[in-house]
Amino acid sequence: MQRLEVREPVPYPILVGEGVLKEVPPLAGPAALLFDRRVEGFAQEVAKALGVRHLLGLPGGEAAKSLEVYGKVLSWLAEKGLPRNATLLVVGGGTLTDLGGFVAATYLRGVAYLAFPTTTLAIVDASVGGKTGINLPEGKNLVGAFHFPQGVYAELRALKTLPLPTFKEGLVEAFKHGLIAGDEALLKVEDLTPQSPRLEAFLARAVAVKVRVTEEDPLEKGKRRLLNLGHTLGHALEAQTRHALPHGMAVAYGLLYAALLGRALGGEDLLPPVRRLLLWLSPPPLPPLAFEDLLPYLLRDKKKVSESLHWVVPLAPGRLVVRPLPEGLLREAFAAWREELKGLGLLR
């Protein structure tokens, strides 16, 4: 079992391995559990281990991160009479983690919560760092709050029930962390499976990158923006496809675009490892998109500063810049991106 500690701005433990439920301290007050119905068996295990009586299951996926579902969960907590000293337990993947954290941030102006991530995406990314939120029809994660869990308990037995594409797409975020940190070990994902002996250490290594970045910049005023590498175009692709394209796969497409931007700015050629990632991931081919198809979603991106959209651009592993870019350069890179996708057989 791997144990990491977040120190700033709110201390909490992160445990990655098998048997983590034994490490959860007794709950101090009333509790409720929100879970993805796809992992109901594990959610029942968590509830039994921690003595939680109130459980609410939801369908997973981006549809869960809506104003409608958010309101439903708040009303459920109110109907159960959960008080201010209650703890919300959240069991599921990235979407349930985002939703549940936002519910905890806003119910009675904030209650404690514990995260039990059940996908690689949730372990490496969504459960760590305190970002919570939901989507609007106009774009992804446009409503949210920073609210930090009291603990993250990643039980790796849950990963063994994942469909292989879902397992793989979460590792895109780990690959991204490798580019940010300049950690070559995190760029080697092709041999990983839910049964891999090195999976536990690999996931903990990826989580440690996010912990370091978010401790230094918990509220995304500076360095934390590096974690958005690949996400600007990725979120636009998700929105344009109405979330038919899963998040991790959208980010992989976004990493290819970011690598092209980096090369155009005189950086190292990072296309070879990203191409390998895409071939291993085998995402659904994209429709023949034009730059104008994505522009409305890019203009609504939450990472804008004043009126400028800032791009995270990798110049080399461990060396990235965040800056606005001229539209001409963006369009040239987009044309090159389309050609790359054609060559990989990923453009319909």
N, C-alpha and C positions, 0 to 999 in steps of 0.2 A: 504494500500500500504506500502511495506517495502522499505526503502532507506538505502543503504550502500555507504560508501565512500572509494575508494582506494586512498591512500596518496602517496605511493612510487612505482616505481620511477617517475611515471606520475600520477597526480591526475585525477580521473574521477568518476562520479557517477554510481551506479547500482540501478535501480529501478525494483522491482518485484511486480506485482499486476495487477489490472484492471484499465484501463484509463490512462496508462503511457504516451500515445502520447501527452497528454496535458502538460506533464512536459518537453518535448524536447524543448530546446531553439531555437530561429530562426537561420537558417543556415546563415553563414557569407558570403558565396559565391556560385558559381555554385555547382551543385550536380548531382550525378547519383545513381541509385538504382539497386543493384544486388539481385535477389530473386530466391528462390526455387519455381518451378511452382506449387508444391502441396499447396502452401499458397499464390497463386496469389491474391485472394480476400483481404487478410490482407495487402499484399504488395501494392496494389492499394490504400488501406486506408491510409497507411503510406505516399505514394507519394502525395496523395491529401492533407493530413494534413500539409505536410511540403513543398509543392509547387515544387516537383521534376518532371521534364519532361522526363528525360532519364531513361528508365527502360530496364533491360535485364533479362529474365527468363531462368533458366537452370534446367535440371533434377537434383534432389538431389541424395544422395548416394555417395559412395566412388568413383564412376566413375567421379564425378565432380572434384575430387582432382588430376587431371592429368596435365602433361605438356601441352597437347593439349588444354584442356579447359582453363587453365591459360593463354596461349598465345591468345586464342580467346577473353578473357575478356580484356586483355591489349590492343589488337587491337581495340576493340569496344570503349574503353575510348579514344584512340588516334583519332579514326574516328570522335568521337563527339567533339573533341577539348577541352577536359577537362583540365584546367590549373592547376598549382601547388597549388593554393589556393582552389581547389575543395574538396568536401567531398563525400566519397563513403558510401552509406547506404547499409547494408547487412541484408537481411531478410531471415531467414531460420534456418535449424538445424545445427548440428555440422560441417558437411562437407562444407556447404556454408560459415559458419563462418570462418573456417580455410582457405578456398580458398580466400574469400573476404578480410580477413585480410592480407593475403600474397600479394594479388594484390595491396592493399593500401600501403603496406610496400615498394613495388618495383616500382610502376608506378611513373615516374618522380622522382625517388629516395625517394618517400614517400609522401603520402597525408593523410589527416585526414580521419577517418572513424567512423561510429556509428554502433553498433550491435543491432539488433532486433531479439533475439533468439526466435524460435517458437517451440522448443522441450525441454523436461526436460534435455536431455543431453547437449544441447547448453547452457541452463540457468546455470546449475550447474558447467559445465566444460569448454566448448570450448570458450565461450564468455568472460571469465574472465582470466586475467593473461598475456595477450599479446603474447601467443604462436600462431603463424600462420604457415601454411605450406601446402604442397601437397605431394602426394605419388610418388614413382618410382615403376617400375615393380619389383625391388629387395626388396622392403619393404615399410612400412608405415611411413609417415612423415619424410622422409630422406632429404627433401628440405624445408627450412623455414626460418623464421626470427622472432625476438622479435619486435613487433609493437603494441603499446597500443591504444585502442580505446579512443575516447573523451567521450563516454558514452555507457552504456548498458541499454536497455529498454526492459524488459521482460513482454510482455502483456499476462497475463494468459488466456485470452479468446481464444488465439490461440491453447492452449493445448486441448481444448474441441473438436477439430476436429481430434486429433491424433488417429490412431489405438492403441488399448490398449497395444499390445506388444511394440510399439515404446515409449509410455508413460512410461511403466515399465522399459525398458532398461536404460533410462536416470537416473533412481533412483539408479542404481547400483553405479554410481559415488558418489551419496550422501551417500550411505551405506559405500563406501570406505572412504569418508571423516570422517564418524563416527568412523571407525577403527583408522584412523590417529590421530584424536583429542581425542579419548577416550570418545566420546559423544554417550551414549546409545540411546538417542532419535533418532539419525540418523540411527540406526540399525533397527528401527521399520518402515518398509515400506509396510508391507502386507495389511494394510487397506486403503492405499492411492489410490484415483482415481482422474480424472480431476475435479470432483465436490467436493472433500473433503474440508470442512471448514478449516482444518489445513494445507492445501497444501501450501498456500502463506508463512506462517511462517516457515514451514519445508524447503522449497526451499531456503529462505533467510538464514536460519541457516546453510544449507549446503554450500551456496555460501560464507558465512562469514569465514568458515574454509579455503577455497581456498584463500580468500583475505588475511587472516593472514599469511599463508605460503608464498604466492608470494610477499607480501610486505617485508618480512624478507629476501627473496632470489629471486629477480625478474628474474635473468638470469640463474637459475638452477646450481649454483655452489656448493650447499650443501643441505639445508633442503628441498628445492623444489623437490628434487628427490623422497621424500616420496610420492608425488602425483602419482608416477608411480607404486604404489602398484597394483599388479594384471595385469599390462600392458605388462610386458616382455613376459610372455607366451601368454597373450591375443592378442598382436600384431602378434605374430608368428601364432596363430590360424587363425587370419583374413587373413594373407598373404597366408597361406597354403590352405585355402578354397577359395582363390581369392575373398575375401570379401563377400562371400555368408553368412557368420556368422556375424551378426551385431555387432558393436563395444561393446555396453553395455553387450551383452550376452557373448562375448569373454572375457571381463574383469571379469565377474562373474566366468567363468571357471578358469581364472587366479587367482582370489582370493582364490578359493578352493586349488589350487596348492600352493599358498603362505602360506596358513594356515597350510598345511602339512609340508612345509619347517620350519615354525616357531615351530611346535611341535617337529620336528626332532632336532632342536637346543635347546630344553629344555624350550620352551615357553609354555604359556597357550594353552589349546585345544580350538581353535576358530572355529573348524569345525561345531558345532551345529548351530550357526547363519548363517554361509555361506550355509549350507545345506538348511536351511529354505528359504534363499534368492533364491537359485536355484529352489527349488520346487515351489515357488511363481512365479518366472520368467518364468518357463517352456520353456527353450531355446530348439532349435532344437538339437536332439541327435547328438553326434559327430561320425565320422567314426572311426574304430579301429586303431587309430594313433599309430605309434611307435615313440620313442624319436628321432630316426634318421630322421623322416619325418619333424620335427620341427627345428632340429639343424641348417640347413642352414640359416633359418630366425633369429634364436637367435644369430648366429655369426655376422649378419649384423645389430644387434640392435643398434640404435643411442645412447643408454645410456652406451655404453662401455667406460671405462676409460683405456687409453693405449690399451692393448690387452685383458683386463679382462672385462667380463660381470658382472656387479654388480646387485644383486637382492635386492629388497625391501622385507624385511621379518618381519611380525608382530609377536612379542613375547607376546604381550598383547594389549588390546585397549589402544591407546595412547603411546605405547612403541614399536618402530620399529627400525630396523637396516638396513643399506645399505652396502653390502659387496659382494665380490666374493665368490663363493661356489665351493667345489670340485665336479668334474663330477660324482663321485660315489654317493654322496648324492643327486644330481639332478636326477640321474637315479632311485634311490630308491624311491624318492618322486614321480617320474613320474609313477612308477609301482603302488604305493599306490593311486595316483590320478585316474588311470584307474579303480582300484577296487572300489573306491568311486563312480565313474560315473556309473559303472555297477549296484551298489546297488541302485542308484537313478533312474535307467532306462534311463540314458543319454548317453549311449555308444551303438552304433549299433553293 
